[in-house]
Amino acid sequence: MAQIDNSEVVRHVLDTLLNISSRKTTQGHAMSTMADLIKRLKDKYDFLKNVEVNDTRFIEGGVPVTVMAGINKVKSNELGTALCDIIKTMNIALGKDAGYFFIKELKNNLQDTYSTSFEDMGLDLGLMQLENEIRELGKKIQK
């Protein structure tokens, strides 16, 4: 199987995150949340300057996520760390709207095509879901 460009992986992950989030909350809220968190994470991950989130609610045929080719030069493990932070931050930002199995739903939507790329990036969505479940269980126990 041919190596998939980082730009394609990032675009697909962010598109899928937006699609899932838009079903759980409003499309506008999902897009503004994603755009805000990408902007905040640019300080930590300079290469996220190659990512734009566009509000396409009023544009017919608009592309919600644009990823420039410059991101293809980034090391896979660095990109994996950034994607992990994006997914976790989006899950936290959406709160209860995200739902208990937000990350698992993301994993199920992405798994087949991008599983090899995720392994190369060190991105384990199954482990992220388990960590999220343990964190939620810890919150319930503390109450």
C-alpha positions as CSV (number, residue, x, y, z in Angstrom):
1,M,0.0,0.0,0.0
2,A,1.3,3.4,-0.9
3,Q,2.3,5.9,1.8
4,I,-0.5,8.4,2.4
5,D,0.6,12.1,2.7
6,N,0.3,13.8,6.1
7,S,-1.9,16.4,4.5
8,E,-4.4,13.8,3.5
9,V,-4.4,12.1,6.9
10,V,-4.8,15.4,8.7
11,R,-7.6,16.7,6.4
12,H,-9.5,13.4,6.7
13,V,-9.2,13.3,10.5
14,L,-10.3,16.9,10.9
15,D,-13.2,16.4,8.4
16,T,-14.3,13.4,10.3
17,L,-14.1,15.2,13.6
18,L,-16.2,18.0,12.2
19,N,-18.8,15.6,10.8
20,I,-19.1,13.7,14.1
21,S,-19.2,16.9,16.1
22,S,-21.8,18.5,13.8
23,R,-24.2,15.6,14.4
24,K,-23.8,16.0,18.2
25,T,-24.1,19.7,18.4
26,T,-24.7,22.4,15.7
27,Q,-22.5,22.7,12.7
28,G,-21.6,26.3,13.6
29,H,-20.5,25.3,17.1
30,A,-18.4,22.4,15.8
31,M,-16.7,24.6,13.2
32,S,-16.0,27.4,15.6
33,T,-14.7,25.0,18.3
34,M,-12.4,23.4,15.7
35,A,-11.1,26.7,14.3
36,D,-10.5,28.0,17.9
37,L,-8.6,25.0,19.0
38,I,-6.4,24.9,15.9
39,K,-5.6,28.5,16.4
40,R,-4.7,27.9,20.1
41,L,-2.5,24.9,19.3
42,K,-0.5,26.8,16.6
43,D,1.7,28.1,19.4
44,K,2.6,24.6,20.4
45,Y,2.7,23.1,16.9
46,D,4.0,25.6,14.4
47,F,3.2,23.4,11.5
48,L,-0.6,23.8,12.2
49,K,-0.2,27.1,10.3
50,N,-0.7,24.8,7.3
51,V,-4.3,24.0,8.4
52,E,-7.3,26.2,7.9
53,V,-10.8,25.6,9.1
54,N,-13.4,27.4,7.0
55,D,-17.0,28.1,7.9
56,T,-18.9,26.5,5.0
57,R,-22.4,26.8,6.4
58,F,-23.3,29.5,3.8
59,I,-21.1,28.4,0.9
60,E,-22.4,25.8,-1.5
61,G,-19.7,23.1,-2.1
62,G,-17.2,24.7,0.3
63,V,-14.4,22.7,1.7
64,P,-14.4,22.9,5.6
65,V,-10.8,21.9,6.1
66,T,-7.8,23.0,4.0
67,V,-4.4,21.4,4.6
68,M,-1.4,22.8,2.7
69,A,1.4,20.6,1.5
70,G,3.9,22.1,3.9
71,I,2.6,19.7,6.6
72,N,4.0,16.8,4.6
73,K,7.5,17.8,5.8
74,V,6.6,17.2,9.4
75,K,7.8,14.1,11.2
76,S,5.0,11.5,11.7
77,N,5.4,11.3,15.4
78,E,5.1,15.1,15.8
79,L,2.0,15.1,13.7
80,G,0.6,12.2,15.7
81,T,1.1,14.1,18.9
82,A,-0.7,17.1,17.5
83,L,-3.6,15.1,16.2
84,C,-3.9,13.4,19.6
85,D,-4.1,16.9,21.2
86,I,-6.6,18.1,18.7
87,I,-8.9,15.0,19.3
88,K,-8.6,15.3,23.1
89,T,-9.2,19.0,23.1
90,M,-12.2,18.7,20.8
91,N,-13.7,16.0,23.0
92,I,-13.2,18.2,26.1
93,A,-14.4,21.4,24.4
94,L,-17.6,19.7,23.3
95,G,-18.2,18.3,26.8
96,K,-21.3,16.2,27.2
97,D,-22.3,17.0,23.6
98,A,-19.4,14.8,22.4
99,G,-20.8,11.7,24.0
100,Y,-19.2,8.9,25.8
101,F,-17.9,7.1,22.7
102,F,-16.7,10.1,20.7
103,I,-13.2,8.8,20.2
104,K,-14.4,5.3,19.4
105,E,-16.8,6.7,16.8
106,L,-13.9,8.6,15.3
107,K,-11.8,5.4,15.3
108,N,-14.5,3.4,13.6
109,N,-14.9,6.1,10.8
110,L,-11.1,6.2,10.1
111,Q,-9.7,2.8,10.9
112,D,-9.6,1.0,7.6
113,T,-7.9,3.5,5.4
114,Y,-5.6,5.2,7.8
115,S,-4.6,2.5,10.4
116,T,-1.1,2.2,9.0
117,S,-0.6,5.9,9.0
118,F,-1.8,6.1,12.6
119,E,0.6,3.4,13.6
120,D,3.5,5.4,12.0
121,M,2.4,8.5,13.9
122,G,2.0,6.7,17.2
123,L,-1.7,7.6,17.3
124,D,-3.7,4.9,19.1
125,L,-7.4,5.9,19.1
126,G,-8.3,2.7,21.0
127,L,-6.0,3.7,23.8
128,M,-7.3,7.3,23.7
129,Q,-10.9,5.9,24.1
130,L,-9.8,3.7,27.0
131,E,-8.1,6.7,28.7
132,N,-11.2,8.8,28.3
133,E,-13.4,6.1,29.8
134,I,-11.1,5.7,32.8
135,R,-11.1,9.5,33.3
136,E,-14.9,9.6,33.2
137,L,-15.1,6.7,35.6
138,G,-12.7,8.5,37.9
139,K,-15.0,11.6,37.9
140,K,-18.0,9.5,38.7
141,I,-16.2,7.8,41.6
142,Q,-15.1,11.1,43.0
143,K,-18.7,12.3,43.1
